[in-house]
């Protein structure tokens, strides 16, 4: 009886050790990005609503975060389903009211980003379109670059702090 329980204990110990060694070899990739519940202020939302009204943009939808958007083409392929989705996009970003983009990319393959690395407004709206789709976003400062000003390589300010954005994006692919 004692031999049997010693043998059972050795088998159990061996099974535990094997499962621990194999289990420790498994790499579990967790997404380091955490979704936020950031919401634009009533003042920011009112400012975008005023811009949309003054520019006869009547088809913009307000997201619960305060970003307004127009889906130009919903697309038919894959969608970015998590903040760790790798997306390839073409885009143009404007200071709201400007006709000149301060940043853009328009290549056949698009430029790659992990969704979680983008500004909050884009994180909220990009998952609403599928591969091949396009969307125009109107992003308040708190969901854009906030109080951070953007400068070019020469140190010139290309986007003042607390700027509202118009962000045009085409989703080329999702991986």
Secondary structure by P-SEA (a helix, b strand, c coil): caaaaaaaaaaaaaaaaaaaaaaaabbbbcccbbbbcccccaaaaaaaaaaaaaacccccccccccbbbbccccccccccccccbbbbbccccccccccccccccccccccccccccccaaaaaccccccccbbbbbbcccccccccbbbbccccccccccbbbbbbbbbbcccc
